[in-house]
């Protein structure tokens, strides 16, 4: 069966300069206190990006106890938001022993800015958690674990 003819010919979309790349975030936090109903905090935002047609940079890597720079690949010099996921304890193939559970819990990431010849820790990311932040000088950021090594995921969103 042939579809009916269109009443108007299809026209190509024209570029609208007001439509730009954007980032949207929505995080819901639940605090569940024993004997009390949960407290929920919804945080959300959306913002247009300065850089158009730029892909986010995502990298999965292993981090140990020595400081190493956070690298942002092709986004160097254009980094806006940074998301870091601590993958310790995720996607396990077996049930961890009690000793392994203690080791996983102790796998804390430290993110620092190396400025004026020293590292200043700006945030920590506990096992299984993530953080999203913006830093004015992302090229100075370094990362390490306090103990053990961890598989992490870094995502950088362009400004």
C-alpha positions in Angstrom: 0.0 0.0 0.0 1.4 3.4 -1.0 1.2 6.2 1.5 -0.9 9.2 0.6 1.0 12.2 -1.0 2.1 15.0 1.4 0.1 18.1 1.3 3.3 20.2 1.7 6.7 19.3 0.5 9.3 18.5 3.3 11.6 21.3 3.9 15.1 20.9 5.5 15.5 22.2 9.0 17.2 25.5 9.3 19.9 25.9 11.9 18.5 27.8 14.9 21.3 29.7 16.6 19.4 29.6 19.9 19.7 25.8 20.0 23.1 24.7 21.4 24.7 21.7 23.1 23.7 21.5 26.8 24.3 19.5 29.9 21.5 18.3 32.2 21.9 16.8 35.6 19.5 15.3 38.0 20.6 13.7 41.3 18.3 12.4 43.9 19.7 11.8 47.4 17.8 9.7 49.9 18.7 9.7 53.6 17.1 6.7 55.3 17.2 7.0 59.0 16.1 4.0 61.1 12.6 4.5 62.5 12.0 7.6 60.5 10.8 8.1 56.9 13.4 8.9 54.3 14.4 12.4 53.6 14.8 13.2 49.9 16.8 15.9 48.3 16.4 16.5 44.5 19.1 18.5 42.8 19.0 19.4 39.2 20.2 21.9 36.6 20.6 22.4 32.9 23.0 24.7 31.2 24.1 25.5 27.6 27.7 24.7 26.7 30.2 27.2 25.3 31.7 24.6 23.0 29.5 23.2 20.3 29.8 19.8 18.6 32.2 18.6 21.2 31.9 15.1 22.6 32.4 14.3 26.3 35.6 12.5 27.2 35.2 9.2 29.2 38.0 7.0 30.4 38.1 3.9 32.6 41.4 3.5 34.4 43.1 2.0 37.4 44.4 4.3 40.1 46.9 3.3 42.8 48.4 5.0 45.9 50.7 7.3 43.9 49.5 10.6 42.6 48.7 10.7 38.9 47.3 13.5 36.8 43.7 13.5 35.8 43.8 13.6 32.0 41.0 14.8 29.8 42.1 13.8 26.3 40.8 16.0 23.5 39.0 18.2 26.0 42.2 19.6 27.5 41.7 23.4 27.9 37.9 23.0 27.4 36.8 21.0 30.5 33.7 22.1 32.3 32.1 19.4 34.5 34.1 16.5 35.8 32.5 13.3 37.0 34.6 10.7 38.9 33.1 7.2 39.8 35.0 5.0 42.3 34.3 1.5 41.0 35.7 -0.3 44.0 33.3 -3.1 45.0 31.2 -2.9 41.8 30.7 -5.7 39.3 32.2 -8.4 41.5 32.0 -11.9 40.2 31.8 -13.5 43.6 30.5 -12.6 47.0 33.4 -10.8 48.9 34.8 -12.2 52.1 34.7 -10.1 55.2 38.4 -9.2 54.6 37.6 -8.2 51.0 34.6 -6.1 52.2 37.0 -4.2 54.6 39.5 -3.6 51.8 36.8 -2.4 49.4 35.4 0.0 52.1 39.0 1.4 52.6 39.4 2.2 48.9 38.9 5.9 49.0 39.9 8.2 46.1 41.5 11.5 46.8 41.4 14.3 44.2 43.8 17.1 44.7 44.9 20.2 43.0 48.7 20.6 42.6 49.3 24.3 42.9 52.2 26.3 44.4 54.3 23.1 44.7 51.9 21.1 46.8 48.8 19.0 46.6 45.6 20.3 48.2 42.9 17.6 48.5 39.7 19.1 47.2 37.4 16.1 47.6 37.3 12.4 48.3 35.2 9.6 46.7 34.4 6.6 48.8 34.0 3.1 47.3 31.0 2.7 45.0 30.3 6.5 45.0 30.7 9.3 42.6 31.2 13.0 42.5 30.5 15.7 40.0 32.3 19.0 40.2 33.8 21.9 38.3 37.3 23.2 39.0 38.8 26.4 37.7 42.1 24.9 36.8 41.4 21.2 35.8 44.9 20.8 34.4 46.2 20.9 38.0 44.1 18.0 39.2 45.6 14.7 40.4 44.1 11.5 41.8 45.2 8.6 44.0 43.7 6.1 46.4 44.5 6.1 50.1 45.0 2.3 50.1 44.7 -0.5 47.5 44.0 0.3 43.9 40.7 1.1 42.3 39.1 1.0 38.9 37.6 4.4 38.2 35.6 6.1 35.5 36.3 9.8 34.6 33.9 11.7 32.4 34.6 15.3 31.4 31.9 17.5 29.8 33.1 20.5 27.7 32.5 24.0 29.0 
